[in-house]
C-alpha cells in the first residue's frame, strides 16, 4: 500500500490515499480518498468534525490506451470553533473543471496542430464546450499597433 501511495504522489496526487483500482474494456477506474484534516485552515482550531462525504468523478489522461476516471472520496468538515465549513484543497484538479491539470495541458497541447475542437473533445472524452472554455482561458500577448499606419498600394492596382 505504501508503494501505491508513493506512485500517486509521483503522479502529482498530493494529499490523496490510494484505495483500489479496476479496469474494464474502455476505462481504468482509480478509487482514492483525500487525507483527513485535523486543523481548521481559517482559525487553526483542532475542533474539526466531519460534515459529510461525497465521491467526485475526475477525468484523467489515457492510461494504457484506455480512458481514466478517478473516483475521489472527498470529505467536508465543520469547525466547531469558528463555524466555517471547508474541505481540503486538491491542487491537481483544474479549477472549475472535473478533470486534472494534466488533461487540461494535454488539450492545450492539441491546439498546436490543426485539429477541430470537436475532434479534440472526442479524443479526450470531454464536451465541445469544455474544450472551448479551455481555449478561451489561453492568453496570447499581442503587440500594440503604432499610432500611424501606412498602407501602400502598388502602382497600377485599384
C-alpha positions in Angstrom: 0.0 0.0 0.0 2.8 2.4 0.8 4.3 1.9 -2.7 1.0 2.6 -4.4 0.6 5.8 -2.4 4.1 6.9 -3.5 3.1 6.2 -7.1 0.1 8.5 -6.7 2.4 11.2 -5.1 4.7 10.9 -8.1 1.8 11.4 -10.5 1.1 14.7 -8.7 -1.7 13.4 -6.4 -0.7 15.1 -3.2 -2.8 14.6 -0.1 -4.5 11.6 -1.7 -4.6 8.0 -0.4 -4.9 5.2 -3.0 -7.8 2.7 -2.2 -8.1 0.4 -5.2 -8.3 0.3 -9.0 -10.1 -1.7 -11.6 -10.5 -1.7 -15.3 -13.0 -2.7 -17.9 -12.9 -2.6 -21.7 -13.0 1.2 -22.0 -12.0 2.7 -18.6 -9.4 2.5 -15.9 -11.0 3.3 -12.6 -8.8 4.6 -9.8 -10.5 4.8 -6.3 -8.8 7.1 -3.9 -9.7 9.3 -0.9 -8.4 12.6 0.4 -6.3 12.6 3.6 -8.0 13.7 6.8 -7.7 17.2 8.0 -7.3 17.9 11.7 -6.9 21.6 11.9 -9.3 24.4 10.5 -7.5 26.4 7.8 -9.4 29.5 8.8 -8.8 29.7 12.6 -6.3 27.0 13.4 -8.6 25.2 15.8 -8.5 21.4 16.2 -12.2 21.2 17.0 -13.0 19.9 13.5 -15.8 17.4 12.8 -16.8 15.6 9.6 -19.8 17.1 8.0 -20.3 14.8 5.0 -18.6 12.7 2.3 -19.0 12.7 -1.5 -17.4 10.9 -4.4 -16.3 13.1 -7.2 -15.5 11.6 -10.6 -12.4 13.3 -12.1 -11.2 12.7 -15.7 -7.5 12.0 -16.3 -5.5 11.4 -19.4 -5.5 7.9 -21.0 -3.7 5.1 -19.2 -2.6 2.1 -21.3 -4.8 3.3 -24.2 -8.0 3.5 -22.0 -9.8 6.5 -20.6 -9.1 7.1 -16.9 -11.6 8.1 -14.2 -10.5 8.9 -10.7 -13.3 8.3 -8.1 -12.1 10.6 -5.4 -13.8 10.4 -2.0 -13.8 14.0 -0.6 -14.8 15.0 3.0 -16.3 18.3 4.0 -15.6 19.4 7.6 -17.2 21.8 10.1 -15.1 23.8 12.6 -16.9 23.9 15.9 -14.8 26.9 17.0 -15.4 29.4 14.1 -18.3 27.7 12.3 -16.6 27.5 8.9 -17.3 24.6 6.6 -14.4 23.6 4.4 -12.7 20.8 2.6 -9.0 20.1 1.6 -7.8 21.9 -1.4 -6.8 19.5 -4.1 -4.1 21.1 -6.2 -4.1 18.7 -9.1 -7.7 19.3 -10.1 -8.3 22.0 -12.6 -10.2 24.9 -11.1 -13.8 25.0 -12.4 -13.5 21.6 -14.1 -13.8 17.9 -13.1 -10.5 17.0 -14.7 -7.0 17.1 -13.5 -4.5 19.7 -14.7 -2.6 17.1 -16.8 -5.6 16.6 -19.0 -6.1 20.3 -19.4 -2.4 20.6 -20.5 -2.9 17.7 -23.0 -5.9 19.5 -24.5 -3.9 22.7 -24.7 -1.1 20.9 -26.5 -3.6 19.8 -29.2 -4.1 23.4 -30.2 -0.5 23.4 -31.7 -1.8 21.3 -34.5 -4.7 21.9 -36.9 -7.4 19.9 -35.1 -11.0 20.9 -34.8 -12.5 21.5 -31.4 -14.9 18.6 -31.8 -12.1 16.2 -32.7 -10.2 17.2 -29.6 -13.3 16.8 -27.5 -13.9 13.3 -28.9 -10.3 12.3 -28.4 -10.3 13.2 -24.7 -13.9 12.3 -24.0 -14.9 15.8 -22.9 -17.6 18.1 -24.3 -17.2 20.7 -27.1 -17.9 23.5 -24.6 -15.2 22.2 -22.2 -12.6 22.5 -24.9 -13.9 25.9 -25.9 -13.7 27.1 -22.2 -10.1 25.9 -22.1 -9.3 27.7 -25.3 -10.9 30.9 -24.0 -8.6 30.8 -21.0 -5.5 30.9 -23.1 -3.8 34.2 -23.3 -1.8 35.3 -26.3 0.2 38.5 -25.9 -0.4 41.0 -28.7 1.8 43.9 -29.6 0.1 47.2 -29.9 -0.3 48.8 -33.3 1.6 52.1 -33.9 -0.4 55.3 -33.9 0.2 55.8 -37.6 -0.5 53.1 -40.2 0.9 53.4 -43.7 -0.7 51.3 -46.3 0.9 51.4 -49.7 -0.8 50.3 -52.9 1.4 49.2 -55.8 1.0 51.4 -58.9 -1.4 50.0 -61.4 -3.8 48.5 -58.9 -7.0 50.0 -57.9 
